[in-house]
Amino acid sequence: MAIHGSLFEDFRETESRDQFTRQNSKLLKIRMDYGPVNARLGSMVAYQATCGSPTAAPAAWTSC
């Protein structure tokens, strides 16, 4: 069953090979294959990875 709606069309992910890509006015996508990045205290951070990849989060952070 597919998910449909204008929300998924309006906020489509921007694809880029650059280290920093602005997704919208509130979201910055950072590619971690360029090296570590520091976040400001109080920043909200999300992590997305493919399970089993060399850059995947430690098992304590996610369940695959």
Backbone torsions as a table, in degrees:
resi	resn	phi	psi	omega
1	MET	NA	123.5	-179.4
2	ALA	-87.0	151.7	176.9
3	ILE	-95.5	130.9	-177.7
4	HIS	-124.8	157.2	174.6
5	GLY	148.5	159.6	-178.0
6	SER	-67.9	-25.4	178.9
7	LEU	-57.5	-40.4	-178.4
8	PHE	-75.2	-23.9	176.6
9	GLU	-83.8	-40.4	-177.0
10	ASP	-69.7	-31.6	-175.0
11	PHE	-118.6	47.4	179.5
12	ARG	-68.1	141.3	-179.4
13	GLU	-66.8	135.8	177.3
14	THR	-89.4	123.4	-179.8
15	GLU	-91.5	136.7	178.8
16	SER	-161.9	153.4	175.6
17	ARG	-96.0	-0.8	178.9
18	ASP	-71.0	157.1	179.1
19	GLN	-66.2	-40.9	-179.3
20	PHE	-118.5	128.0	178.3
21	THR	-133.7	123.9	177.8
22	ARG	-78.9	117.8	-179.4
23	GLN	-83.8	-42.0	176.3
24	ASN	-162.4	-167.9	-175.0
25	SER	-67.5	-16.0	-176.7
26	LYS	-119.5	-3.8	-171.9
27	LEU	-130.9	127.7	176.5
28	LEU	-117.5	122.9	178.4
29	LYS	-92.5	130.7	-178.4
30	ILE	-121.2	126.2	176.3
31	ARG	-86.1	122.7	-174.8
32	MET	-82.9	-7.4	179.7
33	ASP	-73.5	-4.6	174.8
34	TYR	-90.2	-10.4	-179.9
35	GLY	126.4	177.1	-176.9
36	PRO	-69.0	156.1	179.2
37	VAL	-136.0	139.1	176.5
38	ASN	-92.6	142.2	176.5
39	ALA	-110.7	146.7	178.5
40	ARG	-69.5	143.9	179.3
41	LEU	-55.3	129.3	-179.9
42	GLY	93.1	-3.4	179.1
43	SER	-72.5	145.3	174.6
44	MET	-89.5	127.5	-175.8
45	VAL	-125.8	134.3	174.5
46	ALA	-120.4	149.5	-178.4
47	TYR	-125.0	130.5	179.3
48	GLN	-126.0	128.2	179.6
49	ALA	-151.8	160.1	173.9
50	THR	-90.1	128.0	-179.3
51	CYS	-60.2	132.8	178.6
52	GLY	92.3	-6.7	178.6
53	SER	-78.9	155.7	-179.1
54	PRO	-61.9	-23.4	-178.9
55	THR	-100.9	10.3	-178.7
56	ALA	-65.6	151.3	179.1
57	ALA	-65.0	153.0	175.4
58	PRO	-58.1	154.1	-175.8
59	ALA	-58.1	-26.8	179.8
60	ALA	-67.7	-21.4	-177.4
61	TRP	-89.8	-29.1	-173.1
62	THR	-145.2	160.3	173.0
63	SER	-116.7	130.7	-177.2
64	CYS	-110.7	NA	NA
